[in-house]
Amino acid sequence: MSDTLAIRTRGLTKRFRTGQIAVDGIDLEVPRGAVYGFLGPNGSGKTTTIRMLLGLVHPTAGEVELLGRPMPQAAREVLGPVGALVEGPAFQPYLSGRANLVHLDTCDPSADPSTRGRRVGEALDRVGLGAAAGKKYRQYSLGMKQRLGLAAALLRPRELLVLDEPTNGLDPQGTREVRSLIRELAAEGITVLVSSHLLAEIDQVCTHLGVMSTGRLVLQGPRDDLARHEDRRVTVTTTSEHLVAARQVLDSLGLSDVVSGGTTVSAALGEVVTPTIAATMVAAGVDLVEMVVSEPSLEQVFVELTGEGFDVAR
Amino acid sequence: MSPAESVSSVRSEPEAQPESSIQPERWAPRRGATLRLIGAELRLVLGRRRNQVLIAGLGTMPLLIGLVLYFTSGGPHGDGGPGFIAQVTQNGLFLVVSALFICLPFLLPLTVAIASGDAVAGEASTGTLRYLLLLPVSRTRLLVAKALGALAFVAAAVAAIALVGLVAGAALFGLHDVVLLSGTTVPLSEGLVRVLGVVLYVGASMTGLVAVGLFFSTLTEVPVAAMAATVVTAIVSTVLDSLNALSAIHPYLLTHHWYDFAAFLRLEVDWTVVAQGLGVQAAWIAVFGSLAWSRFIQSSITS
């Protein structure tokens, strides 16, 4: 039992009847209160993992704990406080957005019928669907469908939200709105697991990241630890007559991979701090026009780890 | 808001919360949850335009038959059809029985197939099934609600045939005292009760097929496949029922007792015959209901 983790798996494995291993012994750890970015290319096993977390698919091996309780045994007690958007929204096409939420809430065994109307209205407003609530679901655009899926997850105050590709089908504006919604929810203390195959879409809101590649969890941890500081580079801009001197300064400080050209010289930063570089430059009489430190984007880390960008894994 | 800010605000939260903050009372099923689920299912099934059109379509059958008989009834009656069809022009009450008789071999099984085949597979194909289970709705309760929804649909279809038959029959031919199959005449009031018996028996005869359809519906995410398999089951049963070599198994076939509704139109209603017919339906419900349940309870939801 774990009370500090909202989601915890041990050796979670799913082997399909075809023999293909979709999820290969992963140990997922999502701390309470975290916004956990669950990343990986299409086909890397994210959705199968999410289905196992929620008890929709039975694991071949391994254990799942959701909010400290074993799944799928405790599904009935645990799933109530969990809001989910799994593999796209799904509603009755011939009902309006509002009627769909009312239907879903009516089927919810623990929902209070007396507050239903208010909650449905608030959920629709929260995702910006208030004006389109009376329209048939069939007539919704992909983005509106996605919003209705989020509204369904927000019908009741949840403790954990599992959002599988919530920005799918949304335009950049919609994607920004979902991000700010996730921030709001996180600020309320709700744990969020959000999956995506596009790191850039969710990177900014995440406190933790987990990266899947061909069924394995290749990386997991607090986001800030994952930006690899040893790969940072410093780039110094000076005048052309001081270029050689600037280069000598970086060499003398023990920086490696020094490259120069034009009026700039750059090197891998390593353990050296920038004030030291600046002070040494000035002491050596180098005109310091500009000094920039660049970090590898998480995107680069992500692509390196998974070995691919947009391509499906298999 | 910068990511860094959201990080710090989020990370300070867990300490403020109790270790396990699930509030059992808030998430425990409320009183009447199952009834609300069933109510929601019935609204969904009976409120759906497609189903309403289907029921209305079935309702036009007795009207159609009545009109055909009305405009062609110049010649002598009793042209070799079953006794009650010949009697329609004498007594509009028989339009109810005739319409059910005509719908029994194909149209009613088709309706049953659509109602029951769609029940689970329809939700699986739209993907709404996973969201119901995540609420969480217990699979057993959901299956019960789905079965009741399908039964309500079939009941509405049978009732539509009966009601339109009664109204159209009364309007076209009038309602009179009833001449039973044995030749005895009983008053209209008793005739109405007997025809009600026919309607209820026909409705009950469909329940076994509903269970079969529900079972197929748990096997697939393609509603049409479940519907087709259900219709095929009814057809195969009829075919087997017509092969004399298989007479040993005939009494247990799903469709064997469907036409025994005529028992209600004899002087003395033979309750043994009625009980046999209902018993066979109950047996099919028991077998295929359990199969559907055991399949649904352990299936992975991958749609």
Boltz contact constraints between the chains, C-beta under 6 A:
constraints:
  - contact:
      token1: [A, 3]
      token2: [B, 19]
      max_distance: 6.0
  - contact:
      token1: [A, 3]
      token2: [B, 20]
      max_distance: 6.0
  - contact:
      token1: [A, 32]
      token2: [B, 14]
      max_distance: 6.0
  - contact:
      token1: [A, 33]
      token2: [B, 10]
      max_distance: 6.0
  - contact:
      token1: [A, 33]
      token2: [B, 13]
      max_distance: 6.0
  - contact:
      token1: [A, 33]
      token2: [B, 14]
      max_distance: 6.0
  - contact:
      token1: [A, 54]
      token2: [B, 134]
      max_distance: 6.0
  - contact:
      token1: [A, 56]
      token2: [B, 130]
      max_distance: 6.0
  - contact:
      token1: [A, 56]
      token2: [B, 301]
      max_distance: 6.0
  - contact:
      token1: [A, 57]
      token2: [B, 300]
      max_distance: 6.0
  - contact:
      token1: [A, 58]
      token2: [B, 300]
      max_distance: 6.0
  - contact:
      token1: [A, 67]
      token2: [B, 22]
      max_distance: 6.0
  - contact:
      token1: [A, 68]
      token2: [B, 20]
      max_distance: 6.0
  - contact:
      token1: [A, 75]
      token2: [B, 136]
      max_distance: 6.0
  - contact:
      token1: [A, 76]
      token2: [B, 136]
      max_distance: 6.0
  - contact:
      token1: [A, 79]
      token2: [B, 134]
      max_distance: 6.0
  - contact:
      token1: [A, 79]
      token2: [B, 136]
      max_distance: 6.0
  - contact:
      token1: [A, 80]
      token2: [B, 27]
      max_distance: 6.0
  - contact:
      token1: [A, 81]
      token2: [B, 22]
      max_distance: 6.0
  - contact:
      token1: [A, 81]
      token2: [B, 27]
      max_distance: 6.0
  - contact:
      token1: [A, 84]
      token2: [B, 134]
      max_distance: 6.0
  - contact:
      token1: [A, 86]
      token2: [B, 130]
      max_distance: 6.0
  - contact:
      token1: [A, 90]
      token2: [B, 126]
      max_distance: 6.0
  - contact:
      token1: [A, 90]
      token2: [B, 127]
      max_distance: 6.0
  - contact:
      token1: [A, 90]
      token2: [B, 128]
      max_distance: 6.0
  - contact:
      token1: [A, 90]
      token2: [B, 131]
      max_distance: 6.0
  - contact:
      token1: [A, 103]
      token2: [B, 40]
      max_distance: 6.0
  - contact:
      token1: [A, 106]
      token2: [B, 36]
      max_distance: 6.0
  - contact:
      token1: [A, 106]
      token2: [B, 40]
      max_distance: 6.0
  - contact:
      token1: [A, 107]
      token2: [B, 37]
      max_distance: 6.0
  - contact:
      token1: [A, 107]
      token2: [B, 40]
      max_distance: 6.0
  - contact:
      token1: [A, 107]
      token2: [B, 132]
      max_distance: 6.0
  - contact:
      token1: [A, 107]
      token2: [B, 137]
      max_distance: 6.0
  - contact:
      token1: [A, 108]
      token2: [B, 135]
      max_distance: 6.0
  - contact:
      token1: [A, 109]
      token2: [B, 29]
      max_distance: 6.0
  - contact:
      token1: [A, 109]
      token2: [B, 33]
      max_distance: 6.0
  - contact:
      token1: [A, 110]
      token2: [B, 27]
      max_distance: 6.0
  - contact:
      token1: [A, 110]
      token2: [B, 28]
      max_distance: 6.0
  - contact:
      token1: [A, 110]
      token2: [B, 29]
      max_distance: 6.0
  - contact:
      token1: [A, 110]
      token2: [B, 30]
      max_distance: 6.0
  - contact:
      token1: [A, 183]
      token2: [B, 6]
      max_distance: 6.0
  - contact:
      token1: [A, 186]
      token2: [B, 10]
      max_distance: 6.0
  - contact:
      token1: [A, 187]
      token2: [B, 9]
      max_distance: 6.0
  - contact:
      token1: [A, 189]
      token2: [B, 13]
      max_distance: 6.0
  - contact:
      token1: [A, 204]
      token2: [B, 3]
      max_distance: 6.0
  - contact:
      token1: [A, 207]
      token2: [B, 7]
      max_distance: 6.0
  - contact:
      token1: [A, 207]
      token2: [B, 10]
      max_distance: 6.0
